[in-house]
Amino acid sequence: MCLAWNVDEPSQVFQRSAIAGLGQLLPADVSLPMLPVLLPRELLDPNRATALAWLARDAWLSRLLAGPVLALPEWLASQRPFGDSGPALGELWDLPAAVAVIPLDSPTSRAAEVLQMWCVADLGQRLATDHRNALPALPERLSTEPDVRCFVVRSDTGMASRNVVGTSWMLGFELALRVLREGNPKVLRALAAEWIVTGDVRTGLVRRVGLGQKLDLVTSRNWLLPADNWNEVPQGYRPRGRVGFAASLEAAWNVILGAGTQDAGSRPWPDKVAALHTFVSRAWGPVVGAALLSRAQRVVLWHTDNEEESAGPARGIGKLLCELAGRQGVECPDAELRRVSSTSILAVEGEVQPRLQRDIRVNQEGAVLFNITQGNRLMGLAAYNLARRHPGDLWLAYRDVDNTGLDYTGIRFEGLEPITFRLQGDARRARVNWDFIFRRSDRRTTEVDWGNVLDNILAVPE
């Protein structure tokens, strides 16, 4: 089954599984007339009504994915997938539809609940009623979609209920509506059977929602959350599936579709950075800036054998960071200098990975960042490869010469696709001259005077 709880009665667990297990009850090659023989007895007794409604919904999803070749047996046509007041499966069988699975925070249960939201294209106005009054703001949203009917089934009631609070269902609805319009079978299957989504939606943007108990659900589904909820996900959270974030409907669609890089909007630097790894060159500003903005407890300075361009600056930056910490009245970070190749991706990965793995393993409560602003393209590609091998555990940070303010570009992986976002720097992290740190100048023309650099960084404008 898709979900499991240890705190509720077996019937409650079964009911939740009946909602969140959409797309998992029917084998791909099963013949529908054979289902009464294949179904295990525990599905039919003592949860017969729940099991048959679950079966009806899964059968309809199979029909939507397989096309009209899948015939509906007579015994199943009379089942009502959305409760006694809803239409029979026979009335729905040939109508186009899409469905999203949505978590609900429940103030009356020890665990979050789950909701299926079905959007049905009813061009012939064959369905007399639907469940549009089950969710707040849904009637207003459907007023602009006259040919769409919505049906809702919940794990705590087994049917539509009118006591849902909030609009965290809106992201699932908008995604299902787009599937209905575009008829994309890949997204239809993924949204129905592989993802659980939550998010408010306003003018095409995905807004923050209250997570409450939602992340306590034990599910094999992937999670799709608003980008604004990024910092509310516990650092050590490790679901069975992966976690995707989206700041817009278009980004959410791409997450479900698995189409390329995802844009997660803007977010502040992590509150706690256990370790900052960084390549080093004479362009010291992005390295020092990343260390100050992250307040990293440990900084690993990866340098090449080139004394003038990398090894010397690495020693200078290590001493500078300790001097700055002392002047700021905070503990000197543990600065470690490590040699790294600049001519082989394989060599860089082999040298960096053991140290990274140690930090990731030890620092479960703090983020591990890698500043890839410095270094050549081969070194950057190696760090990118390492981030792909440690999805969710390793953040990449890059400061472009054209960046303004204190912002860096952040990159991390959830699965095979990268998520990119703007890391917003907070000047209050350190009382320093940020303009000097990030000034644009040709730092390659003269040798770095680290004493002068320290004095200028501490010369804070009034």
C-alpha positions in Angstrom: 0.0 0.0 0.0 1.0 3.6 -0.5 0.6 4.9 3.0 1.1 3.5 6.5 0.4 4.8 10.0 1.0 3.3 13.4 -1.4 5.5 15.4 -4.9 4.8 14.0 -7.3 1.9 13.6 -6.8 -0.5 10.7 -10.0 0.9 9.0 -8.6 4.4 9.1 -5.3 3.3 7.6 -7.2 1.4 4.9 -9.3 4.5 4.1 -6.2 6.7 3.7 -4.6 4.0 1.5 -7.7 4.0 -0.6 -7.2 7.7 -1.3 -3.5 7.9 -1.6 -3.0 4.6 -3.3 -4.6 5.8 -6.5 -3.1 4.0 -9.5 -1.6 1.2 -7.4 -4.4 -1.2 -6.9 -4.7 -2.5 -10.5 -1.9 -4.3 -12.3 -1.2 -2.9 -15.7 -2.2 -6.1 -17.5 -5.2 -7.2 -15.4 -8.5 -8.0 -17.1 -11.3 -6.1 -15.3 -13.8 -9.0 -15.4 -11.2 -11.0 -13.4 -10.9 -8.5 -10.6 -13.3 -10.3 -8.2 -11.1 -13.3 -8.4 -7.8 -11.4 -8.1 -8.7 -9.1 -5.2 -7.5 -10.2 -1.8 -10.2 -11.0 0.6 -9.1 -8.3 3.1 -10.0 -5.7 0.6 -13.6 -6.9 0.5 -14.2 -7.6 4.1 -14.8 -5.7 6.4 -14.1 -2.7 4.2 -16.2 -3.7 1.2 -17.7 -0.3 0.4 -14.4 1.5 0.7 -12.6 -1.2 -1.4 -15.2 -1.1 -4.2 -15.1 2.7 -4.4 -11.3 2.6 -4.5 -11.5 -0.1 -7.2 -14.0 2.0 -9.3 -11.6 5.0 -9.2 -8.6 3.0 -10.1 -10.5 1.3 -12.9 -11.5 4.7 -14.3 -7.9 5.9 -14.1 -6.9 2.8 -16.0 -9.5 3.6 -18.7 -8.2 7.2 -19.0 -4.7 5.9 -19.5 -5.5 2.9 -21.7 -8.2 4.6 -23.9 -11.5 3.1 -25.1 -10.1 -0.4 -25.6 -10.7 -1.1 -21.9 -14.3 -2.3 -21.5 -16.3 -1.8 -18.3 -17.8 -4.9 -16.8 -21.4 -4.7 -15.8 -20.8 -5.5 -12.1 -18.4 -2.5 -11.8 -20.5 0.0 -13.8 -23.0 0.4 -10.9 -20.3 1.2 -8.3 -20.2 4.9 -7.1 -16.6 6.0 -6.8 -17.5 9.3 -5.0 -20.1 8.1 -2.5 -23.8 7.3 -2.7 -24.8 10.8 -3.8 -22.3 10.8 -6.7 -22.6 9.4 -10.2 -22.1 5.7 -11.0 -18.9 4.7 -12.7 -20.9 3.8 -15.8 -21.9 7.5 -16.1 -18.3 8.6 -15.9 -16.5 5.9 -17.9 -16.2 7.7 -21.2 -15.7 11.2 -19.9 -12.2 12.8 -20.0 -10.8 13.5 -16.5 -7.7 14.2 -14.5 -7.0 13.8 -10.8 -4.6 15.1 -8.1 -3.8 13.7 -4.7 -3.6 16.4 -2.0 -2.6 16.2 1.7 -4.9 17.9 4.3 -3.8 19.0 7.8 -6.4 17.6 10.2 -7.1 19.3 13.5 -9.2 16.3 14.7 -6.9 13.4 13.7 -3.5 12.3 14.9 -2.3 12.2 11.3 -2.9 14.3 8.2 -5.6 13.3 5.8 -5.5 12.8 2.1 -7.9 14.1 -0.6 -8.4 13.1 -4.2 -9.7 15.9 -6.5 -11.1 14.8 -9.8 -11.7 17.3 -12.7 -14.1 16.0 -15.3 -14.8 17.5 -18.8 -18.6 17.3 -19.1 -19.2 19.0 -22.4 -22.7 17.5 -22.8 -23.8 18.6 -19.3 -24.6 15.0 -18.4 -23.7 15.2 -14.8 -26.4 16.9 -12.7 -24.3 17.7 -9.7 -20.7 17.7 -8.4 -18.7 18.5 -5.2 -17.9 22.1 -6.0 -19.3 23.2 -2.6 -16.9 20.8 -0.7 -14.0 23.2 -0.9 -13.8 27.0 -0.1 -13.4 29.2 -3.2 -14.0 26.3 -5.6 -17.4 27.5 -6.7 -15.9 30.9 -7.7 -13.1 29.2 -9.5 -15.4 26.9 -11.5 -17.6 29.8 -12.5 -15.1 30.4 -15.3 -15.0 26.7 -16.3 -18.7 25.9 -17.2 -17.9 22.5 -18.7 -15.8 21.2 -15.8 -17.2 19.2 -12.9 -15.2 18.4 -9.7 -15.5 15.4 -7.4 -13.7 15.1 -4.1 -13.1 12.1 -1.9 -11.4 12.3 1.5 -9.6 9.7 3.6 -11.3 10.8 6.8 -14.9 10.7 5.5 -14.8 8.6 2.4 -16.8 11.3 0.6 -16.9 15.1 0.0 -17.2 17.1 3.2 -17.7 20.9 3.7 -15.3 21.4 6.6 -12.1 21.8 4.6 -10.3 25.0 5.7 -8.0 27.0 3.4 -7.0 26.8 -0.2 -4.0 24.4 -0.2 -6.0 22.3 -2.8 -5.6 24.9 -5.5 -2.3 23.7 -6.9 -3.6 20.2 -7.4 -6.8 21.6 -9.0 -4.9 23.9 -11.4 -2.5 21.1 -12.4 -5.4 18.6 -13.0 -7.3 21.3 -15.0 -4.3 21.8 -17.3 -4.0 18.0 -17.8 -7.6 18.0 -18.7 -7.1 20.8 -21.3 -3.9 19.4 -22.8 -4.6 15.7 -22.6 -1.0 14.9 -21.8 -1.0 11.2 -20.8 2.4 11.4 -19.2 1.4 14.1 -16.8 -2.0 12.5 -16.2 -0.3 9.3 -15.0 2.4 11.2 -12.9 -0.1 13.5 -11.2 -2.5 10.7 -10.4 -0.2 8.0 -9.3 3.2 9.5 -8.4 2.8 12.8 -6.7 1.1 14.4 -3.7 0.8 18.2 -4.1 -0.1 21.1 -1.9 -0.1 24.9 -2.6 -2.2 28.0 -2.9 -2.3 29.7 -6.3 -2.7 33.4 -7.1 -2.3 34.9 -10.6 -0.2 32.0 -11.7 2.1 32.0 -8.7 2.3 29.2 -6.1 1.9 30.6 -2.6 2.9 29.3 0.8 0.5 27.0 2.8 0.5 25.7 6.3 2.3 22.3 6.4 1.1 21.2 9.8 1.2 17.4 10.0 1.3 16.9 6.2 4.9 15.9 6.0 4.3 13.2 8.6 2.5 11.2 6.0 4.5 8.1 5.1 4.1 7.7 1.4 6.0 6.5 -1.6 4.7 9.4 -3.6 6.8 12.4 -4.5 6.0 15.7 -2.8 5.4 19.0 -4.6 5.5 22.0 -2.3 5.5 25.8 -2.7 8.9 27.3 -2.9 7.9 29.6 -0.1 7.7 26.6 2.2 11.3 25.6 1.5 12.7 26.7 4.9 9.8 24.9 6.8 10.9 21.4 5.6 13.2 19.9 8.3 16.8 19.7 7.2 16.9 15.9 7.8 13.6 15.2 6.2 14.0 12.1 4.0 10.7 10.9 2.4 10.5 7.7 0.4 10.0 9.7 -2.8 11.6 13.0 -3.7 10.6 16.6 -2.9 10.1 19.2 -5.6 9.4 22.9 -5.1 7.7 25.4 -7.4 7.2 29.2 -7.3 4.8 29.3 -10.3 2.3 27.0 -12.0 4.6 26.7 -15.0 7.4 25.5 -12.7 5.0 23.1 -11.0 4.0 21.7 -14.4 7.7 21.2 -15.3 8.3 19.4 -11.9 5.5 16.9 -12.6 6.6 16.5 -16.3 10.2 16.1 -15.3 11.1 18.7 -17.9 14.5 20.3 -17.2 15.7 22.8 -14.6 13.1 24.0 -12.1 12.8 27.6 -10.9 12.1 27.8 -7.2 12.1 31.6 -7.0 14.0 33.4 -4.2 15.0 32.3 -0.7 17.3 33.4 2.1 20.6 31.7 2.9 20.0 28.6 5.1 19.8 29.5 8.8 22.5 27.0 9.7 25.4 26.0 7.4 27.5 23.3 8.9 30.2 23.4 6.2 31.1 25.6 3.2 33.3 24.2 0.5 34.7 26.5 -2.1 37.2 26.7 -4.9 39.7 29.5 -4.5 41.3 32.0 -6.8 42.7 35.4 -6.5 39.1 36.7 -6.8 38.5 36.4 -3.1 35.3 38.4 -2.8 32.7 35.7 -3.5 34.5 33.3 -1.2 34.6 35.7 1.7 31.1 36.9 1.0 29.8 33.3 1.0 31.5 32.5 4.3 30.1 35.6 6.0 26.6 35.2 4.6 26.4 31.5 5.5 28.2 31.9 8.9 29.6 28.5 8.2 31.1 26.6 11.1 33.7 25.1 8.8 35.2 26.3 5.6 37.1 24.0 3.2 39.3 26.0 0.8 40.0 23.9 -2.3 43.1 25.3 -4.2 45.3 24.2 -7.0 49.1 24.0 -7.1 49.3 27.5 -8.6 50.8 29.5 -5.8 50.0 33.0 -7.2 46.5 32.3 -8.4 45.1 29.7 -5.9 47.3 28.3 -3.1 48.5 31.7 -1.9 45.0 33.2 -1.9 43.7 30.2 0.0 46.1 30.8 2.8 45.3 34.5 2.8 41.5 33.9 2.9 41.8 31.3 5.7 43.7 33.9 7.9 41.4 36.7 6.8 38.2 34.8 7.9 39.7 34.2 11.3 40.7 37.8 11.7 37.2 39.0 10.7 35.6 36.6 13.1 37.7 37.9 16.0 36.8 41.5 15.1 33.1 40.6 14.9 33.2 38.9 18.3 32.4 35.4 17.0 34.3 32.1 17.0 36.9 31.7 14.3 35.6 29.2 11.7 37.6 26.0 11.2 39.4 26.7 7.9 40.8 23.7 6.1 43.1 24.0 3.0 42.9 21.2 0.6 44.7 20.7 -2.8 42.5 19.9 -5.8 43.3 19.2 -9.5 42.4 21.7 -12.2 42.9 19.5 -15.2 40.7 16.4 -14.6 37.0 16.1 -13.7 37.7 12.5 -12.5 40.5 13.7 -10.2 38.5 16.6 -8.8 35.6 14.3 -7.9 37.9 11.7 -6.4 39.6 14.4 -4.2 36.5 16.3 -3.1 33.9 13.6 -2.7 35.3 11.8 0.5 35.5 15.2 2.3 32.0 16.2 1.2 30.5 12.8 2.2 32.0 13.2 5.7 30.4 16.6 6.1 27.0 15.5 4.8 27.1 12.4 7.0 28.1 14.2 10.2 26.1 17.4 9.8 22.5 16.2 9.4 21.1 19.4 11.0 23.0 21.9 8.9 23.3 22.5 5.2 26.4 21.8 3.2 27.2 24.4 0.6 29.7 24.4 -2.3 30.7 27.8 -3.7 31.6 27.2 -7.4 32.2 30.8 -8.4 35.9 30.2 -8.6 37.7 27.4 -10.3 37.7 26.5 -14.0 34.9 24.8 -16.0 36.2 21.3 -15.3 36.2 21.9 -11.5 32.7 23.4 -11.7 31.4 20.4 -13.7 32.9 18.1 -11.1 31.1 19.9 -8.3 27.9 19.8 -10.3 28.2 16.0 -10.7 28.7 15.6 -7.0 25.6 17.6 -6.3 23.6 15.2 -8.5 24.9 12.3 -6.5 23.8 13.9 -3.2 20.3 15.2 -4.0 18.9 17.3 -1.3 22.1 17.2 0.8 24.4 19.5 -1.1 23.8 23.1 -2.3 25.8 24.8 -5.0 26.2 28.6 -4.8 27.5 30.9 -7.7 28.1 34.6 -7.7 28.2 36.1 -11.2 30.1 39.3 -11.9 26.8 40.8 -12.9 25.0 39.9 -9.7 23.7 42.9 -7.7 23.4 43.3 -4.0 24.3 40.3 -1.9 22.6 37.7 -4.1 24.1 34.4 -5.3 22.5 31.8 -7.6 21.7 28.6 -5.7 21.4 25.1 -7.3 20.4 21.8 -5.7 19.1 18.5 -7.0 15.9 16.6 -6.1 16.1 13.5 -8.3 17.8 14.0 -11.7 16.7 17.5 -12.4 18.3 20.6 -10.8 16.4 23.3 -8.9 17.7 26.8 -9.2 16.9 29.7 -7.0 18.1 33.2 -6.0 19.9 33.1 -2.6 19.1 36.4 -1.0 22.0 37.7 1.2 21.2 39.5 4.4 23.6 42.3 5.2 22.9 41.9 9.0 24.8 38.6 8.9 28.0 40.6 9.5 29.0 44.2 10.1 31.3 44.7 7.1 31.7 46.8 4.0 29.7 44.6 1.6 30.3 47.1 -1.3 34.0 46.5 -1.0 33.7 42.8 -0.8 31.6 42.6 -4.0 33.1 45.5 -5.8 33.9 45.1 -9.5 37.6 45.5 -10.2 40.5 43.7 -11.9 42.0 41.8 -9.0 44.5 40.0 -11.2 46.7 43.0 -11.9 48.4 43.3 -8.5 49.3 41.0 -5.5 46.7 40.9 -2.8 47.5 43.0 0.3 45.5 41.0 2.9 46.1 43.6 5.6 44.7 46.3 3.4 41.8 44.0 2.5 40.9 43.5 6.2 41.0 47.2 6.9 38.7 48.0 4.0 36.2 45.2 4.8 36.0 46.6 8.4 35.6 50.2 7.2 31.8 50.1 7.4 30.1 53.1 5.9 28.0 55.1 8.3 
